[in-house]
Amino acid sequence: MQLNRGFSLIELVVVITVMAIIAGAMIPTSVAILDIERAKATSEDLTAIQTALQNYYTDVGSFPANLSALSTNPGAATWHGPYLLPKYNTTDPTDNNVTHDRWRRAFIYRTIATTPPQFFIYSMGPNRADNNGQNNNTNALDDISRTVLVTDIVNQQRRTLGLQQIAIFNAAIANYEKYAYNPGSTTPPVPAVPHIYTWTNNWAAAAQQLINRNMMSAAQNAANDPWGSPYLFNGTRVYSANLP
């Protein structure tokens, strides 16, 4: 009868050595994969913080002294936040993705210009080295960063206001054409008036006609767009050279 025998000491040493080699080879790969996921999540967090900083500036008129002000009112009268809340309910401050990256290191948040104000926020990235926000897709320079510019915020505000004003103007023009200008009828709903394109290239005169006919109010009128350029009128619609 053949007896089963166990591993010899040499065989056990060989097996353990092979397993250790395999495990050692897998660790760097696992760490690299984890760093990729952390970098992706940190990048998404920074984009959310960038938007929150823009909204904060819109309400308060200045950037916060620190990122915690995005979640907790620092005492500003016009603060209408929270603009961004942590994703995790924890008492560990390093788990706060509003102030810390996914490696549990505090985001670096600093001024890069004062006129107009510009703020720079970044994570030191996987290599844990402060490269002043630089990233050239190498391990040497792998910071993850976002820049927040007042000019971008102001331009977005101007764009929103300009589109709102143009929508009001063109709706008034459409109503003028529908209700006020009716040359083909002997009994128009209101006295017949000149066609709106009579004032082509003269938005001021066209706007005054719309106001006179109660198609829009004087308070809704504007001669210039939010960038200070005159609104343009081609006879059928109003537009701005600063807007697509």
ZADRENDO-434895 format. One record per residue: residue in one letter; x, y, z of N, C-alpha, C in turn. Coordinates in steps of 0.05 Angstrom, whole numbers, m for minus. Atoms other than C-alpha are relative to their C-alpha. Example, Ala and Ser with C-alpha at 12.3 -4.5 7.8 and 13.67 -1.06 7.14 Angstrom:
# ZADRENDO-434895
type;n.east;n.north;n.up;ca.east;ca.north;ca.up;c.east;c.north;c.up
A;18;m24;0;246;m90;156;18;24;0
S;m16;m24;m1;273;m21;143;m15;22;14
//
This chain:
# ZADRENDO-434895
type;n.east;n.north;n.up;ca.east;ca.north;ca.up;c.east;c.north;c.up
M;17;m24;0;0;0;0;18;25;0
Q;m17;m24;2;27;69;m19;m11;21;19
L;8;m20;m19;26;121;35;4;28;m11
N;m3;m28;8;13;195;22;19;14;19
R;m19;m14;m17;70;237;46;m4;30;m4
G;3;m29;1;70;312;61;23;12;m15
F;m22;m14;13;114;366;31;25;m1;17
S;m26;m2;m14;186;365;48;5;29;6
L;m7;m27;m7;217;427;79;9;16;m24
I;m10;m14;24;251;444;13;m23;8;m18
E;23;m6;17;186;439;m25;m16;23;11
L;15;m22;m13;151;484;25;14;26;m5
V;m15;m24;4;206;535;19;m2;10;m29
V;2;m7;28;202;533;m57;m28;12;m5
V;27;m9;4;126;542;m56;m4;28;12
I;3;m26;m14;128;600;m6;16;21;m15
T;m16;m20;16;183;634;m47;m14;8;m25
V;15;m6;24;143;629;m111;m24;18;6
M;24;m17;m7;81;657;m77;8;28;8
A;m9;m26;m7;121;714;m48;8;16;m24
I;m8;m14;24;149;731;m116;m24;10;m15
I;25;m7;14;79;731;m147;m13;23;14
A;13;m22;m15;51;774;m91;15;26;m3
G;m16;m24;3;109;822;m96;m3;14;m27
A;4;m11;27;97;830;m170;m27;13;m3
M;27;m11;2;23;844;m160;m4;26;15
I;4;m24;m16;30;898;m107;4;26;m15
P;m2;m25;15;58;953;m152;m23;4;m19
T;22;m2;19;4;938;m203;m26;9;14
S;23;m7;m15;m50;942;m151;0;29;10
V;m3;m27;m9;m23;1007;m123;m4;19;m24
A;3;m17;24;m20;1036;m194;m29;3;m8
I;28;0;7;m92;1017;m208;m15;17;20
L;14;m16;m20;m114;1047;m142;6;30;m3
D;m7;m28;4;m76;1112;m157;m16;11;m24
I;15;m9;23;m111;1116;m225;m29;7;8
E;27;m5;m9;m179;1111;m192;m2;24;18
R;m1;m23;m17;m160;1161;m139;4;26;m15
A;m4;m24;16;m135;1210;m191;m25;8;m15
K;25;m6;14;m200;1204;m230;m20;13;18
A;19;m11;m20;m242;1216;m168;8;28;9
T;m10;m26;m8;m198;1274;m147;m5;21;m21
S;5;m18;23;m204;1306;m216;m30;8;0
E;28;m6;m1;m280;1301;m211;m7;18;24
D;4;m17;m23;m278;1331;m141;9;29;m6
L;m10;m27;6;m236;1390;m166;m18;15;m19
T;19;m13;19;m285;1404;m223;m25;10;16
A;23;m8;m16;m342;1406;m172;8;24;18
I;m9;m22;m16;m301;1452;m127;3;26;m17
Q;m3;m22;18;m285;1497;m186;m27;14;m5
T;27;m11;4;m360;1506;m201;m10;13;26
A;10;m11;m25;m375;1517;m127;14;27;6
L;m14;m26;m4;m322;1572;m123;m11;22;m18
Q;13;m19;18;m353;1606;m184;m27;9;11
N;26;m8;m12;m422;1604;m151;3;16;25
Y;m6;m15;m24;m393;1629;m86;7;29;m7
Y;m8;m27;9;m361;1688;m122;m24;16;m10
T;24;m14;11;m426;1704;m158;m17;11;22
D;17;m9;m22;m463;1710;m92;14;20;18
V;m14;m15;m20;m411;1739;m46;16;23;m11
G;m16;m21;12;m369;1780;m94;30;m2;4
S;m28;5;m4;m303;1751;m73;4;m30;4
F;m5;28;m5;m270;1683;m66;3;m5;30
P;m3;6;m29;m270;1648;2;29;m2;8
A;m27;2;m11;m210;1649;47;10;m29;1
N;m7;28;0;m212;1573;50;m23;m16;m12
L;21;17;14;m251;1515;18;m22;m8;19
S;22;7;m18;m291;1501;81;m24;19;m3
A;22;m20;3;m331;1564;66;m20;m8;m22
L;19;10;21;m363;1527;7;m22;m16;13
S;20;17;m14;m400;1483;58;m12;14;24
T;9;m14;m24;m405;1529;118;3;30;m3
N;m1;m29;3;m422;1603;118;21;12;17
P;m20;m13;m16;m361;1642;139;m9;26;13
G;10;m25;m11;m405;1700;159;m7;21;m22
A;7;m18;22;m419;1731;90;m30;4;m2
A;29;m6;0;m487;1766;86;m14;m11;m25
T;13;9;25;m499;1744;14;7;m29;m7
W;m6;28;4;m476;1672;23;m26;m15;m2
H;25;15;5;m530;1627;m6;6;m30;m3
G;m7;28;2;m496;1559;2;m17;m18;17
P;m26;10;8;m478;1507;16;3;m4;m30
Y;m5;2;29;m446;1507;m53;11;m28;m7
L;m10;28;4;m415;1438;m43;2;m13;27
L;m1;15;m25;m423;1386;11;18;m24;m2
P;m16;24;1;m376;1329;29;m18;m24;m8
K;15;24;9;m396;1262;m1;m3;m20;23
Y;0;20;m21;m383;1224;63;m6;13;27
N;7;m9;m27;m413;1232;132;19;m12;20
T;m21;10;m18;m352;1226;176;11;23;16
T;m13;m20;m17;m317;1263;231;30;3;m7
D;m28;m1;8;m249;1249;199;3;22;m21
P;m3;m22;19;m229;1315;165;13;m8;m26
T;m14;8;24;m185;1278;115;m19;m15;m19
D;20;12;17;m248;1244;88;m17;20;m14
N;16;m21;11;m277;1311;68;10;7;m28
N;m10;m4;28;m272;1313;m9;m3;28;m9
V;0;m29;7;m286;1388;m9;27;13;7
T;m26;m12;m8;m220;1402;26;24;m18;m3
H;m22;19;3;m179;1339;15;m3;m18;m25
D;1;17;23;m160;1296;m44;m4;m29;9
R;6;28;m7;m170;1220;m48;24;m14;12
W;m23;12;m15;m101;1208;m18;0;11;28
R;4;m12;m26;m127;1245;44;19;22;6
R;m18;m24;m4;m82;1305;33;m16;25;m7
A;15;m25;4;m108;1376;37;5;11;m28
F;m4;m15;26;m120;1411;m30;16;25;6
I;m15;m25;m2;m73;1469;m42;m16;21;m15
Y;18;m21;10;m114;1532;m53;13;27;4
R;m15;m25;m4;m79;1598;m67;m6;19;m23
T;4;m21;20;m82;1663;m106;23;m1;m19
I;m21;m2;20;m44;1668;m171;0;27;m14
A;2;m28;10;m67;1738;m190;m21;15;16
T;19;m16;m15;m104;1795;m157;m16;19;m17
T;14;m19;18;m125;1839;m216;m2;m11;m28
P;22;8;m17;m171;1808;m235;7;m24;17
P;m6;22;m18;m173;1756;m179;0;m27;m15
Q;m2;27;11;m151;1686;m200;9;m19;22
F;m8;19;m21;m147;1625;m155;7;m26;m13
F;m11;25;10;m110;1560;m165;m5;m21;21
I;5;22;m20;m131;1495;m131;10;m26;m12
Y;m10;24;11;m95;1430;m139;7;m21;22
S;m9;23;m16;m77;1361;m111;28;m7;m9
M;m28;8;7;m5;1337;m108;1;m26;m16
G;1;23;17;m27;1275;m145;12;m25;12
P;m9;26;m10;m3;1203;m139;28;0;12
N;m27;1;m10;70;1220;m127;4;15;26
R;0;m14;m26;52;1262;m66;21;22;2
A;m20;m21;0;101;1316;m87;m13;26;m11
D;12;m26;8;82;1390;m93;16;11;m24
N;m12;m10;25;97;1410;m165;m13;26;m9
N;14;m25;6;59;1476;m161;m22;m3;m21
G;23;4;18;1;1446;m199;7;m9;m28
Q;m8;7;27;42;1424;m259;m5;m30;m5
N;5;28;8;25;1361;m297;7;m3;m30
N;m8;5;28;59;1335;m360;m4;m30;m7
N;7;28;4;29;1265;m356;23;m19;5
T;m21;18;m9;91;1236;m324;m2;m3;30
N;0;4;m29;103;1210;m254;14;23;14
A;m15;m21;m12;150;1268;m242;m17;25;5
L;18;m22;m3;97;1321;m253;m29;m10;m4
D;26;12;3;29;1292;m238;m21;14;17
D;20;m14;m15;m8;1346;m200;m26;2;m15
I;26;m2;12;m83;1352;m213;m11;27;8
S;6;m28;m7;m106;1424;m217;m24;11;m15
R;20;m16;13;m161;1473;m234;5;30;6
T;m3;m29;m3;m159;1549;m244;m28;13;0
V;26;m14;m2;m217;1595;m224;6;29;m7
L;m5;m27;9;m218;1661;m262;m25;17;3
V;23;m18;m2;m262;1720;m246;m11;7;m28
T;9;m7;27;m264;1737;m320;m19;m21;m11
D;18;21;9;m296;1669;m335;m28;4;13
I;25;m3;m14;m349;1682;m282;m16;24;m10
V;13;m25;10;m364;1753;m306;m11;m5;m28
N;9;5;28;m368;1730;m379;m25;m18;0
Q;23;17;m1;m417;1676;m360;m25;15;9
Q;22;m17;m9;m460;1726;m322;m9;18;m23
R;8;m17;22;m458;1773;m382;m14;m15;m22
R;13;16;21;m476;1717;m430;m29;m6;8
T;28;6;m9;m536;1697;m387;m18;24;m2
L;17;m24;2;m561;1769;m382;m5;8;m29
G;4;m7;28;m550;1782;m456;m20;m18;m14
L;20;19;12;m589;1720;m477;m28;6;10
Q;26;m7;m11;m645;1740;m430;m12;25;m13
Q;9;m25;12;m649;1810;m458;m8;m4;m30
I;6;5;28;m647;1786;m531;m26;m15;m2
A;25;15;1;m703;1737;m516;m24;18;4
I;22;m20;m5;m746;1794;m489;m4;17;m25
F;2;m17;23;m731;1838;m549;m14;m14;m23
N;10;15;23;m746;1785;m601;m29;m9;5
A;28;6;m6;m810;1764;m565;m17;24;m5
A;15;m24;5;m832;1836;m567;m4;6;m30
I;1;m3;29;m816;1840;m641;m21;m19;m12
A;19;19;10;m857;1777;m654;m29;9;7
N;26;m9;m7;m916;1806;m616;m8;25;m16
Y;5;m24;17;m910;1872;m654;m10;m9;m27
E;8;10;27;m914;1834;m720;m28;m13;1
K;25;15;m2;m973;1793;m695;m24;17;6
Y;23;m15;m10;m1016;1845;m661;m1;29;m9
A;0;m29;6;m994;1915;m680;1;6;m30
Y;m3;m5;29;m973;1911;m753;m19;m17;m15
N;20;16;14;m1032;1890;m796;m10;16;m24
P;8;m18;22;m1033;1929;m862;m21;m12;m18
G;20;12;18;m1078;1879;m898;m28;1;10
S;27;m1;m12;m1137;1890;m852;m10;28;2
T;12;m27;m2;m1185;1949;m854;m7;6;29
T;6;m4;m28;m1201;1937;m781;20;m15;18
P;m20;14;m16;m1137;1917;m747;m7;1;30
P;6;m1;m29;m1140;1901;m672;11;25;14
V;m10;m26;m9;m1098;1963;m660;6;16;m25
P;m6;m15;24;m1084;2021;m708;25;m10;m14
A;m23;10;16;m1038;1999;m764;24;18;4
V;m25;m15;m4;m966;2019;m754;21;m10;m20
P;m21;8;19;m903;2015;m796;11;m28;7
H;m13;26;m4;m870;1948;m806;25;4;16
I;m23;m3;m18;m815;1935;m755;26;5;m15
Y;m26;m3;15;m761;1931;m810;4;29;m10
T;m4;m29;7;m773;2005;m822;25;11;15
W;m22;m10;m16;m721;2014;m768;25;m18;0
T;m24;17;3;m669;1965;m793;25;15;5
N;m25;m12;m8;m600;1980;m765;m3;24;19
N;5;m22;m19;m632;2028;m715;m16;m12;23
W;14;14;m22;m648;1987;m653;m13;20;19
A;11;m20;m18;m660;2050;m611;m28;8;m9
A;26;m8;10;m717;2072;m656;m20;m23;1
A;17;23;m1;m745;2002;m662;m9;m6;28
A;7;6;m28;m743;1992;m587;m20;20;10
Q;19;m21;m9;m779;2058;m576;m28;m6;m11
Q;26;7;11;m834;2036;m623;m13;m23;15
L;10;22;m15;m841;1971;m585;m11;9;28
I;9;m11;m25;m846;2010;m520;m26;16;m3
N;24;m16;5;m897;2058;m549;m25;m18;m4
R;22;18;5;m940;1999;m570;m4;m21;23
N;3;17;m24;m933;1966;m501;8;m29;m5
M;m11;27;5;m896;1906;m529;22;m7;19
M;m19;4;m22;m843;1915;m476;2;26;15
S;m2;m23;m17;m829;1963;m420;27;15;m4
A;m25;m15;2;m777;2018;m418;22;m13;18
A;m20;13;m18;m744;1981;m360;13;m24;m12
Q;m11;24;13;m734;1920;m404;19;7;m23
N;m16;m8;23;m699;1960;m458;29;4;7
A;m29;m5;m3;m624;1964;m467;12;6;m27
A;m13;m7;26;m584;1999;m521;25;m17;m5
N;m25;15;2;m520;1960;m506;m2;m27;13
D;m1;26;m13;m505;1888;m490;17;1;26
P;m15;m1;m26;m472;1869;m423;30;5;m3
W;m29;m6;5;m403;1878;m455;3;30;m7
G;m1;m29;6;m421;1951;m472;m1;5;m30
S;2;m4;29;m428;1939;m547;m30;4;m8
P;28;m5;8;m491;1965;m583;m14;m26;m9
Y;15;22;11;m545;1913;m596;m5;6;m29
L;3;m3;29;m554;1901;m670;m29;m10;m8
F;27;6;9;m621;1898;m707;0;m2;m30
N;m1;5;29;m627;1868;m777;m28;3;m13
G;27;m3;11;m701;1884;m786;m19;m21;8
T;18;21;m10;m728;1819;m759;7;m9;27
R;m8;9;m27;m688;1804;m697;23;17;11
V;m22;m13;m14;m640;1833;m646;21;m21;6
Y;m22;18;m7;m572;1802;m635;24;16;10
S;m25;m12;m11;m504;1816;m604;24;m13;m14
A;m25;10;12;m436;1810;m637;16;m17;20
N;m14;15;m21;m412;1781;m571;m12;m26;7
L;13;25;m5;m460;1723;m571;m4;m15;m26
P;4;16;25;m466;1666;m621;m28;2;m11
//
